[in-house]
Amino acid sequence: MNTASQLSCDVLIVGSGAAGLSVALRLADTHNVIVLSKSTLAEGSTFYAQGGVAAVFDDTDSVDLHVEDTLVAGAGICDPHAVRFVASHARQCMEWLIKQGVMFDTEPDAQGAPRYHLTREGGHSHRRILHAADATGKTVETTLVQQAKNHPGIRIMEHCSAVDLITSAQAGLPGPHRTLGAWIQDNQTGEVQTCRAKVVVLATGGAARVYPYTTNPEIACGDGVAMAWRAGCRVANLEFNQFHPTALYHYGARNFLLTEALRGEGAWLIRPDGTRFMPEIDPRAELAPRDIVARAIDHEIKRLGVECMYLDISHKPAEFIRHHFPTIYEKLLGLGIDITREPIPIVPAAHYTCGGVMVDDNGQTDIQALYAVGEVSYTGLHGANRLASNSLLECIVYGWSAAEDILGHIDTLAPVPPLHQWDNGHDSNPDEDAVILHNSQELRQCMWDYMGIVRTTKRLERAGHRIALLEGELARYYSTMRLTPDLLALRNLVQVAGLMVQCAKARRESRGLHFTLDYPQPLAQSGPTILTPDNYIKR
């Protein structure tokens, strides 16, 4: 066993968004940390988040109201304990972000003193969204990236992916089922290294790339969910795939998100003839939760046989629009759309994975020393639908609680022994590379057609059948071909797509983001959908 080239650290963090970097920065003063970034350090869903972060900063608001709004949006199956845990720690975690250097927008109060400008988004009863214009995620991510780059206790490895987790069960070691590290692939050279770590934190984001139309970057392939499942962790609620109602419909910018804050500040959803339709569907109109708005847009597109609906804020003063939405204004102006004068063509697009790896209040999974933080996890916060601007909040709150738990337990963990190296295949065939690309495209279209905004039992069965065939083909490739980033991404996408379909088939009702024509009504009593792998080992 060649151990000379093995990496070693106290904590390996897979993912470099708000979740991963917040954990890293809280641990690095006392422990050595490696952060893996699948692409460049800032490339992830956090960077592209526009809206903001929900937290109670206004005297007329309260934690109870934030809890109530989250529970309503979650359509009856949020974990009330998790919701209150997050909402009650929101302010202190936002104050930590501010201390890191994040500059949220302010405005003068009645006495002329600065206070945070709070906006309102769909599903919120009060203005409680801290934001940095319309580029909050970019501000948060670039601030945390700068802090991480300057910290001597953090080693950053860009263009690197975790291939699989290494556990004590795999290594044949006695004692509790715990993580020992992971195999890491350099996405540019293809080399796979072994990394030993006392603790591993999955912060890989969601799996929206199982769909062809999404607001997410290319790296959102469900890697963390797939790795945790293969290692023996339970997953939950993967049928709840949030489709953001308003993605730009334009050939020049397929993945451009149009923030919920546009509707929060008065934008209307209109048909091609200029008439509004949301007041006919929900008393909250454009401020209804995202699942309702997305289905309404999808319904109007199909009913009228048109390609898109429109989002119109041009009735607001031009200076107001340019001040509050400078990024969107400039981006769309470059595409020939002046949002101060004309409506924006929009369609729904896959946006957020509400389910994931099951964790407790500390982000601890079923496997000792393995944590999952952020969109990769299932905490119980989101239920059947995520309330707007609770996503970055979840990253920062569980980043804090996971770090605290790690600090309290890491020194009690036994040292990690030398581990086996990865045995990469030797076959490399360009024809097979073309097959991998074709299978990726086929999977995504299958998920869009059969596991999209509106579902049926027959569609789900078709999806499950095609995914099973893809899994069989992929197993043959994986056992013989040299591992490539595309092959690894497809392996994870197929695995997570299969788990999503399993969850959807198990839920025989319509609730939140899961709407099926065969069971259009919610059940009187319901709860999370939990899947348990064959190799699950109860701690």
PyMOL commands that set and color helices and strands:
alter all, ss='L'
color gray80, all
select helices_A, chain A and resi 18-27+45-48+63-73+80-100+136-149+168-171+208-210+223-231+261-264+278-280+285-287+290-304+318-324+326-334+391-412+430-450+457-480+485-506
alter helices_A, ss='H'
color red, helices_A
select strands_A, chain A and resi 7-14+33-37+53-54+106-108+114-116+118-119+129-130+154-158+160-167+179-186+192-202+235-236+241-248+268-270+309-312+344-353+356-358+370-372+377-378+530-531
alter strands_A, ss='S'
color yellow, strands_A
deselect
rebuild
show_as cartoon
